[in-house]
């Protein structure tokens, strides 16, 4: 066995690993996930009131839902540059400030244009955070619990989504101006995120690869003990010294395939249609559950959020036991099945609305078990440290581009083809995801970040 392999297979002992500190740092970083989930999902309930407040057409409704996503795309595209230059932690601080500004601006907006720009600022924050938080957590986490810790960010996202649904449901009682409170309450966790970032360290891998060896070593030692920190330091420095890490390196043969896989997984996660439910669920339930109030539709969203949360917890428990690839296959196959049932239920008027609701819950559950947390974990661990920020930024930009495309076109597709045909299309795309994973996605469970690089190199 080579020295490098021996180093990779060393794992911190239970006694050496500072689990409380590790989980504290990961939890603070994951607050960005909560804000990510809250800000993306709050529009679901607010749209019911915004459409009346500003007399929105279907096109303007799509713009209202998508202005945030355009910011996400821009933020994700710039995340690699900022994180590689200024560090993961300082870049997340910038995102926290943008979260605060967006919450206040959206709540106080006196026109549709002002509202859209405020949401755009929130999107910039989400784009930065969505690219950086999984990277940050993966760079502080030991290999045996990396999947679980990075999935903590996805858990925070779905908790944020559920919190948005619950908040919308309760605040809907305030009447036509309730949407302002729905957006404004996000100021509190945004300020908490900024405060928490003051007390966590910079990524040790970023520090070591940017001539701050002692700072990086100190963090590693605090997490895993002196002996393990020395082993990890040698492995990180060896991996960082292999190549320069220039932007052009992403197009070299050693990285092209993994970049293709990361971008493809990111796009497939979105074009399988998850945000049609998360963003337009209240509209869908209002139209297909005749006689029910807007508040009842928001209550249905709460159930969707609960299923999302519970299944994400299942993913956290099993992602480091069953692996990423197995969960991807189960999830994409189950999503294809449940979307097919949903399409059939929408097509045949005689089918009970209960079947519609049950198929939506089943679809969200399968997504949350696999593609929801798994794609973020996978993108954050398959690239070398020297290009991880830029590579993850590219993949996350592709993800938000796909998300924007789906959100901007969903209502138009429904108007052109009908809801049944629209969800059948997403079922077919879920099936494409299944076969893509089957043929092109290797397993990374149980390997260190440095060992994963050599696996892909082979």
C-alpha positions in Angstrom: 0.0 0.0 0.0 1.4 3.4 -1.0 2.0 6.1 1.6 -0.7 8.3 0.1 -3.3 5.6 0.3 -2.4 4.9 3.8 -2.8 8.5 4.7 -6.2 8.6 3.0 -7.5 5.7 4.9 -6.6 7.1 8.3 -9.7 8.3 10.1 -10.0 10.3 13.3 -10.9 8.2 16.3 -14.1 8.8 18.2 -12.0 10.1 21.1 -10.0 12.5 19.0 -12.9 13.9 16.9 -14.4 17.0 18.4 -17.9 16.3 17.4 -19.6 19.2 19.3 -17.3 21.8 17.7 -17.7 20.2 14.3 -21.5 20.2 14.4 -21.5 23.7 15.8 -19.5 25.0 12.8 -21.5 23.1 10.3 -24.8 24.2 11.9 -23.8 27.9 11.7 -22.9 27.5 8.0 -26.2 25.6 7.4 -28.2 28.7 8.6 -27.6 29.8 5.0 -29.5 26.7 3.9 -32.4 27.7 6.1 -32.5 31.2 4.5 -32.1 29.6 1.1 -35.2 27.4 1.7 -37.3 30.1 3.3 -36.6 32.7 0.7 -37.3 30.4 -2.2 -40.5 28.9 -0.7 -42.0 32.0 0.8 -43.1 33.2 -2.7 -45.4 30.1 -2.8 -47.9 31.5 -0.4 -47.2 35.2 -1.1 -48.0 34.8 -4.8 -51.7 34.3 -3.9 -51.7 37.9 -2.5 -49.1 39.4 -4.8 -51.2 38.6 -7.8 -54.1 40.6 -6.5 -52.0 43.4 -5.0 -50.2 44.2 -8.3 -52.7 42.7 -10.7 -50.2 40.2 -12.1 -50.7 38.3 -15.3 -49.3 34.8 -15.7 -46.1 36.3 -17.2 -45.7 38.7 -14.4 -46.4 35.9 -11.9 -43.6 33.9 -13.4 -41.3 37.0 -13.2 -42.2 37.5 -9.6 -41.3 33.9 -8.8 -38.2 34.0 -11.0 -36.5 37.4 -10.1 -35.0 35.6 -7.1 -33.7 32.8 -9.3 -32.0 35.2 -11.7 -30.1 36.5 -8.7 -29.3 33.0 -7.7 -27.8 32.4 -11.1 -25.6 35.5 -10.9 -24.6 34.8 -7.3 -23.6 31.2 -8.0 -21.6 32.3 -11.1 -19.6 34.7 -9.0 -19.2 32.4 -5.9 -16.1 30.7 -7.2 -14.2 34.0 -7.8 -15.2 35.4 -4.4 -14.6 32.3 -2.4 -11.2 31.5 -4.0 -10.0 35.1 -3.5 -11.5 36.1 -0.1 -12.2 32.7 1.4 -15.4 30.7 2.1 -16.2 32.5 5.4 -16.0 36.1 4.2 -18.0 35.3 1.1 -20.7 33.8 3.3 -20.7 37.0 5.3 -21.4 39.0 2.2 -24.3 36.6 1.5 -25.7 37.2 5.0 -25.8 41.0 4.4 -27.6 40.5 1.1 -30.2 38.2 2.9 -30.9 41.0 5.3 -31.2 43.7 2.6 -33.6 41.5 0.6 -35.9 40.7 3.5 -36.3 44.4 4.4 -36.6 45.5 0.7 -39.2 42.9 -0.2 -41.3 43.7 2.8 -41.3 47.5 2.2 -41.6 47.4 -1.6 -44.2 49.9 -3.0 -44.1 48.6 -6.6 -43.7 45.4 -8.5 -40.3 46.7 -9.9 -38.9 47.5 -6.4 -40.1 44.1 -5.2 -38.4 42.3 -8.0 -35.1 44.0 -7.4 -35.3 43.2 -3.7 -35.8 39.6 -4.5 -32.9 39.7 -7.0 -30.7 40.7 -4.1 -31.9 37.8 -2.1 -31.2 35.6 -5.1 -27.6 36.8 -5.1 -27.3 35.7 -1.5 -28.8 32.3 -2.2 -26.5 31.8 -5.2 -23.4 32.6 -3.2 -24.6 30.5 -0.2 -25.8 27.5 -2.3 -22.4 27.2 -4.0 -20.2 27.9 -0.9 -21.9 26.2 2.1 -21.6 22.6 0.8 -18.0 23.3 -0.1 -17.2 24.9 3.3 -18.8 22.0 5.2 -17.2 19.3 3.0 -13.8 21.0 3.7 -14.1 20.8 7.4 -15.8 17.4 7.7 -14.0 14.0 8.2 -14.6 11.5 5.5 -16.8 9.1 7.5 -19.4 11.8 8.2 -19.0 14.2 5.3 -22.2 13.1 3.6 -24.2 13.5 6.8 -22.7 16.9 7.6 -23.1 18.3 4.1 -26.7 17.0 4.1 -27.2 19.1 7.2 -27.3 22.1 4.8 -30.1 20.3 2.8 -31.9 19.6 6.1 -31.7 23.3 6.8 -33.1 24.1 3.4 -36.2 22.0 3.9 -36.7 23.3 7.4 -36.6 26.8 5.9 -39.1 25.7 3.3 -41.4 24.3 6.0 -40.9 27.4 8.1 -42.0 29.5 5.1 -45.1 27.4 4.6 -46.0 27.6 8.2 -45.4 31.3 8.3 -47.5 31.9 5.2 -50.3 29.8 6.6 -50.5 31.7 9.8 -49.9 35.2 8.4 -52.5 34.7 5.7 -55.1 35.6 8.4 -53.7 39.2 8.3 -55.3 39.8 4.9 -54.1 41.3 1.7 -51.0 42.9 3.1 -49.9 39.7 4.8 -47.3 39.1 2.1 -45.2 42.0 3.5 -44.8 40.2 6.8 -44.1 36.9 5.1 -41.0 38.4 3.5 -40.0 40.6 6.5 -39.7 37.9 9.1 -36.6 36.6 7.3 -34.6 39.6 8.7 -34.3 37.8 12.0 -32.5 34.6 10.9 -30.5 36.7 8.4 -29.0 38.8 11.2 -28.5 35.6 13.2 -26.5 34.0 10.4 -24.2 37.1 10.1 -23.7 37.0 13.9 -22.9 33.3 13.9 -20.3 33.6 11.1 -18.2 35.7 13.4 -17.5 32.7 15.6 -16.6 30.0 13.0 -13.2 29.5 11.3 -12.2 29.8 7.7 -12.1 26.5 5.8 -8.8 24.7 6.8 -8.3 23.5 3.2 -8.7 27.0 1.8 -6.3 28.4 4.4 -3.6 25.7 3.7 -3.8 26.3 -0.1 -3.6 30.1 0.4 -0.3 30.3 2.4 -2.1 30.2 5.8 -0.8 26.8 6.8 -0.8 27.5 10.6 -4.4 28.7 10.5 -5.5 25.7 8.6 -3.6 23.3 10.8 -5.1 24.9 14.0 -8.6 24.2 12.7 -7.8 20.6 11.8 -6.2 20.0 15.2 -9.3 21.4 17.0 -11.6 19.2 15.0 -9.6 15.9 14.9 -6.6 16.2 17.3 -2.9 17.0 16.7 -2.0 13.6 15.3 -4.8 13.4 12.8 -4.3 17.1 11.8 -0.7 16.4 10.9 -1.7 13.5 8.6 -4.5 15.5 7.0 -2.1 18.5 6.5 0.3 16.3 4.5 -2.5 14.9 2.4 -3.9 18.4 1.6 -0.5 19.9 0.8 0.3 16.9 -1.5 -3.0 17.3 -3.4 -2.6 21.0 -3.7 0.9 20.8 -5.1 0.0 18.5 -8.0 -1.2 21.3 -10.3 -1.7 25.0 -10.4 -5.5 25.2 -10.1 -5.9 27.7 -12.9 -9.5 28.2 -14.4 -8.4 26.4 -17.6 -7.7 23.3 -15.6 -11.5 22.6 -15.5 -11.3 21.8 -19.2 -8.4 19.4 -18.9 -9.1 15.6 -19.4 -8.7 14.9 -15.7 -11.5 17.2 -14.8 -13.8 17.4 -17.8 -15.8 14.3 -17.1 -16.4 15.1 -13.4 -17.4 18.7 -14.4 -19.8 17.2 -17.0 -21.3 14.8 -14.4 -21.7 17.6 -11.8 -23.4 20.0 -14.2 -25.6 17.2 -15.5 -26.7 16.2 -12.0 -27.4 19.8 -11.1 -29.5 20.4 -14.2 -31.4 17.1 -13.9 -32.2 17.8 -10.2 -34.1 20.9 -11.4 -35.7 19.9 -14.7 -37.3 16.9 -13.0 -39.8 19.6 -11.8 -39.4 19.9 -8.0 -39.8 23.7 -8.0 -43.1 23.5 -9.8 -44.4 22.1 -6.5 -42.3 24.2 -4.2 -43.0 27.5 -5.9 -46.5 27.0 -7.4 -48.0 24.5 -5.0 -50.5 26.9 -3.6 -51.7 27.8 -7.2 -51.9 24.1 -8.1 -53.9 23.2 -5.0 -56.2 26.2 -5.3 -57.1 25.3 -8.9 -57.6 21.5 -8.3 -59.3 21.5 -4.8 -62.4 23.4 -5.7 -64.2 25.2 -2.9 -61.2 25.5 -0.7 -59.8 28.8 0.5 -56.3 30.2 -0.2 -55.4 29.5 3.5 -56.5 25.8 3.0 -54.1 25.6 0.0 -51.3 27.0 2.2 -52.2 24.4 4.8 -51.6 21.7 2.1 -48.2 23.2 1.5 -47.4 22.7 5.1 -48.0 18.9 4.7 -45.7 19.0 1.7 -43.1 20.7 3.7 -43.4 18.1 6.5 -42.9 15.2 4.1 -39.9 17.0 2.6 -38.4 17.4 6.1 -39.0 13.8 7.2 -37.5 12.3 4.1 -34.5 14.6 4.2 -33.9 13.3 7.7 -34.0 9.7 6.3 -31.4 10.8 3.7 -29.1 12.2 6.3 -29.2 8.9 8.2 -28.5 6.7 5.2 -26.4 8.7 2.8 -23.1 7.6 4.4 -24.4 4.0 4.8 -26.1 3.3 1.5 -24.0 5.8 -0.6 -24.9 8.6 -3.0 -25.5 6.5 -6.1 -28.0 4.1 -4.6 -30.1 7.0 -3.2 -30.0 8.7 -6.6 -31.4 5.6 -8.3 -34.2 5.1 -5.8 -35.1 8.7 -5.9 -35.2 9.2 -9.7 -37.1 6.0 -10.3 -39.7 6.9 -7.6 -40.0 10.4 -8.9 -40.8 9.1 -12.4 -43.4 6.8 -11.0 -45.2 9.4 -8.8 -45.2 12.0 -11.5 -46.7 9.6 -13.9 -49.5 8.9 -11.4 -49.9 12.7 -10.9 -50.2 13.2 -14.7 -52.8 10.5 -14.9 -54.8 12.0 -12.0 -54.8 15.4 -13.6 -55.9 14.0 -16.9 -58.9 12.0 -15.8 -61.4 14.2 -14.0 -63.0 11.2 -12.3 -59.9 10.5 -10.2 -60.1 11.9 -6.7 -58.1 15.0 -5.8 -56.8 12.9 -2.9 -54.7 11.0 -5.5 -53.3 14.3 -6.8 -52.2 15.3 -3.3 -50.8 11.8 -2.5 -48.8 11.7 -5.7 -47.3 15.1 -5.0 -46.3 14.0 -1.5 -44.8 10.8 -2.9 -42.9 12.8 -5.5 -41.5 15.3 -2.9 -40.6 12.4 -0.6 -38.5 10.6 -3.2 -36.8 13.8 -4.2 -35.9 14.6 -0.6 -34.5 11.1 0.0 -32.0 11.3 -2.9 -31.6 14.1 -5.4 -32.3 16.9 -2.8 -29.4 16.4 -0.5 -27.3 14.0 -2.6 -26.5 16.3 -5.5 -25.2 19.0 -3.2 -23.0 16.5 -1.4 -21.7 15.0 -4.7 -20.8 18.3 -6.3 -18.9 19.5 -3.2 -16.7 16.4 -2.9 -15.6 15.3 -6.5 -13.3 18.2 -7.3 -9.8 18.9 -6.0 -9.4 21.6 -3.4 -7.5 23.9 -5.7 -10.5 24.3 -8.1 -13.4 23.2 -5.9 -14.7 26.7 -5.4 -14.7 27.5 -9.1 -16.0 24.1 -10.2 -18.8 24.0 -7.7 -19.7 27.5 -8.8 -20.0 26.4 -12.4 -22.2 23.4 -11.5 -24.3 25.5 -9.2 -24.8 28.2 -11.9 -26.0 25.4 -14.2 -28.4 24.3 -11.4 -29.9 27.8 -11.0 -30.1 28.3 -14.8 -32.2 25.1 -15.0 -34.3 26.2 -12.0 -34.9 29.6 -13.6 -35.9 28.0 -16.9 -38.4 25.6 -15.2 -39.9 28.4 -13.0 -40.2 30.8 -15.9 -41.9 28.3 -18.2 -44.1 26.1 -16.0 -47.3 28.2 -16.2 -46.8 28.7 -19.9 -46.3 25.0 -20.5 -49.4 24.3 -18.4 -51.4 26.8 -20.5 -50.1 25.4 -23.8 -50.2 21.6 -23.0 -52.2 21.2 -19.9 -51.1 20.3 -16.4 -51.2 16.5 -17.1 -48.8 16.8 -20.1 -46.5 19.1 -18.2 -46.0 16.6 -15.3 -45.6 13.7 -17.7 -42.7 15.6 -19.3 -41.1 15.9 -15.8 -41.7 12.2 -15.3 -39.7 11.4 -18.5 -36.9 13.7 -17.3 -36.8 11.9 -14.0 -36.4 8.6 -16.0 -33.5 10.2 -17.9 -31.9 11.0 -14.5 -32.2 7.3 -13.5 -30.3 6.1 -16.6 -27.7 8.9 -16.3 -26.8 7.9 -12.8 -26.8 4.2 -13.7 -24.2 4.6 -16.4 -22.1 7.6 -15.5 -22.1 8.3 -11.7 -19.6 6.4 -9.6 -19.9 6.0 -5.8 -17.9 8.3 -3.5 -19.1 7.0 -0.1 -16.4 6.4 2.5 -13.5 8.1 0.6 -11.5 11.1 1.7 -11.6 14.2 -0.6 -8.1 13.4 -1.7 -8.8 9.7 -2.4 -11.9 10.7 -4.5 -9.5 12.8 -6.7 -7.4 9.8 -7.5 -10.4 7.6 -8.1 -11.6 10.0 -10.8 -8.1 10.2 -12.2 -8.1 6.5 -12.7 
